[in-house]
Amino acid sequence: MANILVVDDELGIRDLLSEILNDEGHTVELAENAAQARAARTRGAYDLVLLDIWMPDTDGVSLLKEWAAAGTLSMPVIMMSGHATIDTAVEATRIGAHAFLEKPITLQKLLKAVEQGLSRGESRKAAAAAPAAPSPVVVQAMPAANAIAADGAQALESVARNRQTFDLDRPLREARDGFEKAYFEFHLAQEGGSMTRVAEKTGLERTHLYRKLRQLGVDLSRSRRSAG
């Protein structure tokens, strides 16, 4: 579950949001003004911030600008207000706010905005952790000529001609599965569909190899037909 900061000068709003989010299993910290929010952000990172626009010391949009300028706007921020104009909401979004909730906030809208914000935060973390590379990446199989057996030449040429584009703008598991499928299809073609030789080449035990190929949806019958 997520670590969420709620910033609002109204005690009733803070208590209500805290109760709802705690019931959803999240850890909630409360701040009643911008000063407390700054201190909380300095102490640690949050997965999401719910930030009121109108507060007595510093308004929420100004605080959002501060975080953006300082490079500490690393978490999704959902702005809240009962009196904000469309221009204010647009400005907050331009600065980096994820969403805007109008008070009184309904339970359904709150939970939906929180879910979307947390999902966006996870996507940003995954993208930041991934190695830098151009997207999409094009990989082309180019086996050495002396490695091509006569009975597998046709299949290898087909693999070499086909360019596999990997879309990196996907969850890591999906991108990895796409690469692994292309990897095993290449070796199956290179070894003429021989599971024994593919197992030796890839360093996998045959039972594990069969299980892996089924999981990835590799068509073994097509590999054998191509080899034949």
C-alpha positions as CSV (number, residue, x, y, z in Angstrom):
1,M,0.0,0.0,0.0
2,A,1.0,3.6,-0.5
3,N,2.4,6.4,1.7
4,I,0.1,9.4,1.2
5,L,0.4,13.0,2.4
6,V,-2.8,15.0,2.9
7,V,-2.5,18.8,3.1
8,D,-5.6,20.8,4.0
9,D,-6.3,23.5,6.5
10,E,-9.8,22.1,7.3
11,L,-9.7,19.6,10.1
12,G,-12.9,17.9,8.9
13,I,-11.4,17.3,5.4
14,R,-8.2,16.0,6.8
15,D,-9.9,13.6,9.1
16,L,-12.3,12.4,6.4
17,L,-9.6,11.7,3.8
18,S,-7.4,10.1,6.4
19,E,-10.2,7.7,7.5
20,I,-11.1,6.8,3.9
21,L,-7.5,6.2,2.8
22,N,-6.6,4.3,6.0
23,D,-9.6,2.0,5.3
24,E,-8.1,1.3,1.9
25,G,-4.9,0.2,3.5
26,H,-2.7,3.3,2.9
27,T,-0.5,5.0,5.4
28,V,-1.6,8.6,5.8
29,E,0.3,11.6,7.1
30,L,-1.5,14.9,7.7
31,A,-0.4,18.6,7.3
32,E,-2.7,21.6,8.0
33,N,-0.6,24.2,6.0
34,A,2.2,24.6,3.6
35,A,4.9,24.9,6.3
36,Q,3.9,21.4,7.7
37,A,3.8,20.0,4.2
38,R,7.3,21.3,3.5
39,A,8.6,19.8,6.7
40,A,6.9,16.4,5.9
41,R,8.4,16.4,2.3
42,T,11.8,17.1,3.8
43,R,11.6,14.2,6.2
44,G,10.7,11.7,3.5
45,A,9.2,10.7,0.1
46,Y,5.6,10.1,-0.5
47,D,3.8,8.0,-3.2
48,L,1.1,10.6,-3.5
49,V,0.1,14.0,-2.2
50,L,-3.4,15.4,-1.8
51,L,-2.9,19.2,-1.8
52,D,-5.5,21.9,-1.0
53,I,-5.3,25.0,-3.1
54,W,-6.5,27.6,-0.7
55,M,-4.5,27.7,2.6
56,P,-3.8,30.5,5.0
57,D,0.0,30.7,4.7
58,T,1.0,29.6,1.2
59,D,-1.5,28.4,-1.4
60,G,-1.2,25.0,-2.9
61,V,-0.3,26.1,-6.4
62,S,2.7,28.2,-5.0
63,L,3.8,25.1,-2.9
64,L,3.5,23.0,-6.1
65,K,5.8,25.5,-7.9
66,E,8.3,25.3,-5.1
67,W,8.5,21.6,-5.3
68,A,8.8,21.6,-9.1
69,A,11.6,24.3,-9.0
70,A,13.5,22.4,-6.3
71,G,13.2,19.1,-8.2
72,T,11.3,17.4,-5.4
73,L,8.1,17.0,-7.3
74,S,8.8,13.3,-7.8
75,M,5.3,12.1,-6.7
76,P,1.9,12.6,-8.2
77,V,0.0,15.5,-6.7
78,I,-3.8,15.8,-6.7
79,M,-5.0,19.3,-6.1
80,M,-8.2,19.9,-4.1
81,S,-10.4,23.0,-3.9
82,G,-14.0,24.2,-3.5
83,H,-13.4,27.6,-5.0
84,A,-10.8,27.2,-7.7
85,T,-11.3,28.5,-11.2
86,I,-10.7,26.6,-14.4
87,D,-7.5,28.8,-14.9
88,T,-6.2,27.7,-11.5
89,A,-6.8,24.1,-12.3
90,V,-5.1,24.4,-15.7
91,E,-2.1,26.2,-14.1
92,A,-1.7,23.5,-11.5
93,T,-1.8,20.8,-14.2
94,R,0.8,22.7,-16.3
95,I,3.2,22.9,-13.3
96,G,2.9,19.1,-12.8
97,A,-0.3,18.3,-10.8
98,H,-1.7,14.9,-11.8
99,A,-5.4,15.8,-11.3
100,F,-7.9,18.2,-9.7
101,L,-10.7,17.3,-7.3
102,E,-13.5,19.7,-6.6
103,K,-14.9,19.9,-3.1
104,P,-17.1,18.4,-1.7
105,I,-15.1,15.3,-2.8
106,T,-17.1,12.2,-3.4
107,L,-15.8,8.8,-2.4
108,Q,-15.9,7.4,-5.9
109,K,-13.9,10.3,-7.4
110,L,-11.4,10.3,-4.6
111,L,-10.6,6.6,-4.9
112,K,-10.4,6.7,-8.7
113,A,-8.1,9.7,-8.6
114,V,-5.8,8.1,-6.0
115,E,-5.7,4.8,-7.9
116,Q,-4.8,6.6,-11.1
117,G,-2.2,8.8,-9.4
118,L,-0.5,5.8,-7.7
119,S,-0.5,3.9,-11.0
120,R,1.2,6.9,-12.7
121,G,3.7,7.1,-9.9
122,E,4.7,3.5,-10.3
123,S,5.1,3.9,-14.1
124,R,7.3,6.9,-13.6
125,K,9.5,5.0,-11.1
126,A,9.8,2.0,-13.5
127,A,10.8,4.3,-16.3
128,A,13.4,6.1,-14.2
129,A,14.9,2.8,-13.1
130,A,15.1,1.4,-16.6
131,P,18.4,1.8,-18.5
132,A,18.4,4.7,-20.9
133,A,17.8,3.5,-24.5
134,P,16.1,4.8,-27.6
135,S,12.5,3.5,-28.0
136,P,11.6,1.5,-30.0
137,V,14.8,-0.6,-30.2
138,V,15.3,-2.7,-33.3
139,V,17.2,-5.9,-33.0
140,Q,18.3,-7.9,-36.0
141,A,19.6,-11.4,-35.9
142,M,22.8,-11.8,-37.9
143,P,24.2,-15.3,-37.5
144,A,27.7,-16.1,-39.0
145,A,27.5,-17.9,-42.3
146,N,29.6,-20.9,-41.1
147,A,27.1,-21.5,-38.3
148,I,24.3,-22.2,-40.7
149,A,23.6,-25.9,-41.2
150,A,22.3,-27.0,-44.5
151,D,19.0,-28.2,-43.2
152,G,18.4,-25.0,-41.2
153,A,19.5,-22.4,-43.7
154,Q,16.0,-21.5,-44.8
155,A,14.7,-20.9,-41.3
156,L,17.8,-18.9,-40.3
157,E,17.5,-16.7,-43.4
158,S,13.9,-16.0,-42.4
159,V,14.9,-15.0,-38.9
160,A,17.7,-12.8,-40.2
161,R,15.3,-11.0,-42.6
162,N,12.6,-10.4,-39.9
163,R,13.3,-7.3,-37.8
164,Q,11.8,-7.5,-34.3
165,T,10.8,-4.2,-32.8
166,F,10.6,-4.1,-29.0
167,D,8.3,-1.5,-27.6
168,L,10.0,-0.3,-24.4
169,D,7.0,1.8,-23.4
170,R,5.5,-1.3,-21.7
171,P,5.7,-3.0,-18.3
172,L,9.1,-4.6,-17.8
173,R,7.6,-8.2,-17.7
174,E,5.9,-7.8,-21.1
175,A,9.0,-6.3,-22.7
176,R,11.2,-9.0,-21.3
177,D,8.8,-11.8,-22.5
178,G,8.9,-10.3,-26.0
179,F,12.7,-10.4,-26.1
180,E,12.8,-13.9,-24.7
181,K,10.4,-15.2,-27.2
182,A,12.4,-13.7,-30.1
183,Y,15.6,-15.1,-28.5
184,F,14.3,-18.7,-28.3
185,E,12.7,-18.6,-31.7
186,F,16.1,-17.5,-33.1
187,H,18.0,-20.4,-31.5
188,L,15.3,-22.9,-32.5
189,A,15.7,-21.8,-36.1
190,Q,19.5,-21.9,-35.8
191,E,19.5,-25.4,-34.3
192,G,17.0,-26.8,-36.8
193,G,14.3,-27.2,-34.1
194,S,16.5,-29.5,-32.0
195,M,15.5,-29.1,-28.3
196,T,18.7,-30.8,-27.2
197,R,21.0,-28.4,-29.0
198,V,18.9,-25.4,-28.0
199,A,19.0,-26.5,-24.3
200,E,22.8,-26.8,-24.6
201,K,23.1,-23.5,-26.4
202,T,21.0,-21.5,-23.9
203,G,22.2,-23.3,-20.8
204,L,18.7,-24.5,-19.8
205,E,17.6,-28.0,-18.7
206,R,15.2,-29.5,-21.3
207,T,12.2,-29.7,-18.9
208,H,12.7,-26.1,-18.0
209,L,13.2,-25.1,-21.6
210,Y,9.9,-26.8,-22.7
211,R,8.1,-25.0,-19.8
212,K,9.6,-21.7,-20.8
213,L,8.7,-22.1,-24.5
214,R,5.0,-22.9,-23.6
215,Q,4.8,-20.0,-21.2
216,L,6.1,-17.6,-24.0
217,G,3.8,-19.1,-26.6
218,V,6.5,-20.3,-28.9
219,D,5.1,-22.4,-31.8
220,L,7.4,-25.5,-31.7
221,S,5.6,-27.2,-34.6
222,R,6.4,-24.3,-36.8
223,S,10.0,-24.4,-35.8
224,R,10.2,-28.1,-36.7
225,R,8.3,-27.5,-40.0
226,S,10.8,-24.8,-40.9
227,A,13.7,-27.0,-40.1
228,G,12.3,-29.8,-42.2
